[in-house]
Amino acid sequence: MTPLLLAALLFASPLQAAAPVDDAIAARQIHWERTLDDALALRRDGRPLLIAVNMDGESASDRIVVERYRDPVFVALTRRCVCLGASVFRHNLRDHDDAGRRIACPRFGTITCGEHLALEPLLFDAFLSDGDRVAPRHALVLADGTKVFDLSLCFDLKDVDRALEKALAEIEAKPSATEIAGHDSWPSLAARRDARGREALEAAIERARDEATLGAALEAIARQGDAGSLDALRLVAARLPALPSATSVALVATARALPLAGALSDVLLVRFQSLSLEPLAATRRDAAALLPMLALLGGESAPVRSLLLGAAAFDSGFDRSKDDPGPLQRALDVAFGSATSAELATGIDRGGGRCDLDLALKYARLVTQSQPGALPKRGRISDAMDAADALELRRAELQSRLDAAPDDPAVAALFAKCSLDLGRRRHEQGDVEQATRLLDAAEAHWQRALAARPDVADHWIERARTAYFRGRSDEETEFGLRALELLGRATAPRADDGDLIEAKRWIADGLARRLGESTGDDPAGDAAALAAALRHLTEIAASEWGDVGDWLALASLCDMHGLARESFAIVGEAARRYPADAELRQQLNGALWIAGRIDLAPAVAQSIERDLPPAADGANAGAAVATRFSAYASLLAAEDARRIEEPGRAIVLYAAAAADFERAGAEPAWSAATWLGRGMACARAGERDAAAETLVAAATTGAPLDSMRDGLDCDLYDLVDRILEWRESGPSRVDPLALLDRLDAFAPDSPLFAVAIGDALLREALRSDGRNPDRVMRDTVDAADRPIQMELGRPTAEGDAQLAASLAVLRRAKSRLASDADRRALAQSDVVWAERQLERSRADGVRDALTEAAALMNIDTPSADDLVPDAAWSELAAKLRAQLGPARPRLRPGR
């Protein structure tokens, strides 16, 4: 490429044909910066740093992201700041999709969940450590480090608007350097450090289609980029192997220049953890094409080398041809060198050859379908043991026999087995020293027995078991191999010999442990061990004798080598064989969670349910349990939809879960969980009336709602809060007394619903006062329950109405308030009512409220005739307040 052509490409505009931006949407999006380093670089133009800390499950935090962060007036104020958002809660399970595109946090927008998670501790240490770790919290910090304001515990969310507007009025407005700089060339885009500039660079790269344009972009990034350029390189890497080889070479050179080679290697490694519903063979072919690039970027790292070994052990060609060794072989040559790569191939052959996982899974499916409900078969050798006392007596008897016949190999074997079992029992009891002596004795007597009778396969198997408990992995493998030789070496399990499978178990376990202890200094030996372990484990699991533990062992070995797709396929096949096994389902859901694809859980569970083989009586084996797992998968996906702020999809998924739980005949608690979750989704969508209906539906199940908490850490009190809370759109239309009437019909003896509603109404009353601009300095507490003073609104008529409703609700259930906590709920509302009335020199309801509270709190009160409202009533209120603590609803952690 000539210098003139290179210059033309570098300075050509990459932004032509940019998609138009919706002005209305743009006006509702704060420009959050991605990192603290970026923000500090940007505020050199004099703009202040605006810090916003948010959290999940807390009402004000839930509201502020909608009512303030999306409000065009508030967003316009933030344009004069460098903005950083932080939260310790993850919403999206992954930060990038399979095409390398960023997945914006549904709460903040523009930044990823990983970015706001990383920012939280940095911002706290740098700017917020003088206060509590609470949310929502907002601070404005000038370029010289002066903190203009630091607001939390705001009853009125518009307090943040007012504070920001006042502060900015005193700060000279300066345009951002990035706003006045040109951005129509690759170098200018690559040099930008603001989030919008990085977005523009990434968008331009995503639109680039020809090799020359991508080459120019990579050249500019190599010269002007920084650590934040990784997302731009990620987009290029996501298009491998469709990119021409020259672009791939340029990508590697750019990553090394920044330097980001290790980080980009990690990006490609994550690609191997991605899961989908596609067949394993197709996903493995696509992944194989990435291996050479992965080796170039991180071929010296242990994770990459381990992945390459695993791929080689499972290799079925990977598009190898006569003229092309294939991507895997090229990657092995790069990472290990051609000489060592040849040794790896020899090692794999020495371990029995490459493992054909696809064939093993097909064979396993045939075995499962031919013997539904009859697997696994059991061999003669059992892991069962007697109790320790019985083993002690047995061992003493055998010791006498051994003393009488020291050369009898049969007695020596019996003594060895008894010592082994007793050693295991002692280990279970925590007596490690005695367990060690017994296991050593077992090994010594196995040696004596097998020296005389080396042809007893059962003894070699038990000796391998002894080696396992002694932590001797090489001996475990060796003894398993001796047993296998005696039983007759075979390439596939014999249909009548479970002992052969047992021998293979010890061989595979010993090899796997050797790999776990490997330092990586002997890659050829590791390759041989891995190939042999995988081959034995696939044969064991696929056979009629393979149990859940065998399948999980095979999956674990794949996970150890970064082969998440193979592991997922293995566990999925195992779940088809054992559809009622909870551990397998947990493993499947856990893998989807780690891969950020829990949204696929319903489809995976439903496919397993559909594949159930018919039982002998014509019914589906384990159908009810499999249906319950399908329901639970929908429940997990529904919670994920709520987490990413898709309440409509969550409602649909909760309905599907409820239908499946009913079809499976599940316990009422599962039905109640779907109703409560649906209620939270309805409330998030602004449908508070519908949320109230779901609460009533949950009550009809009779489940213990007071002890239930969902995957987002929300409970009944959270749902009631959301149903009754005031929002910027106005107060809730749900009548709390009418709602209590409906709920009490299903739990007439329980105070639960009355306390939850009364507590929520007290909260709303205090919030109503907090929104009052007429304020006065008051004593209160901070988030850590420490006494502070702050300006709080004076009592309002709206607050009076909500507090009166709280009293009415709680008094209706007064006879049911059995616990101290429940009685305190009514007493708190009583005292708050009295205090607000006395503050305004009113007597309305003061006497009734204080005498009721005093009785609830076991405080003696003088007769009414002796009380003077302006003195004695205030004194009684103060005494009650001292016992109740701060005027606040029931304290719930994180709320």
Buried (B, 14 or more C-beta within 10 A) or exposed (E): EEEEEBEEBBBBBBBEEEEEEEEEEEBBBBBBBBBBBBBBBBBEBBBBBBBBBBBBBBBBBBBBBBBBBBBEEBBEBBBBBBBBBBBBBBBBBBBBEEEBBBBBBBBBBBBBBBBBBBBBEBBBEBBBEEBBBBBBBBBBBBBEEEBBBBBBBBBBBBBBBBBBEEBBEEBEEEEBBBEEEEBEBBBBBBBBBBBBBBBBBBBBBBBBEEBBBBBBBBBBBBBBBBEBBBBBBBBBBBBBBEBEEEBBBBBBEBBBBBEBBBBBBBBBBBBBBBBBEEEBEEBBBBBBBBBBBBBBBBBEBEBBBBBBBBBBBBBBEBEBEEEEBBBBBBBBBBBBEEEBBBBBBEBBEBBBEBBBBBEBBEBBBEBBEEBBBEBBBEBEBEEEBBEBEBBBEBBEEBBEBBEEEEEBBBBBBBBBBBBBBBBBBBBEEEBEEBBBBBBBBBBBBBEBBBEEEEEBBBBBBBBBBBBBBBEBBEBBBBBBBBBBEBBEEEEEBEEEBBBBBBBBBBBBBBBBBBBEEBEEEEBBBBBBBBBBBBBBBBBBBBBBBBBBEBBBBBBBBBBBBBBBBBBBBBBBBBBBBBBBBEBBBEBBBEBBBBBBBBBBBBBBBBBBBEBBBEBEEEEBBBBEBBBBBBBBBBBBBBBBBBBBBBBEBBBBBBBBBBBBBBBBEBEBBBBBBBBBBBBBBBBBBEBBEBBBBBBBBBBBBEBEBBEBEBBBEBBBBBBBBBBBBBBEEEBBEBEBEEBBEBBBEBBEEBBBBBBBBBBBBBBBBBBBBBBBEEBEEBEBBBBEEEEEEBEBBBBBEBBBBBBBBBBBBBBBBBEBBEEEEBBBBBBBBBBBBBBBBBEEEBEEBBBBBBBBBBBBBEBEBEEEEEBEBEEBBBEBBEBBBEBBEBBBBBEEEEB
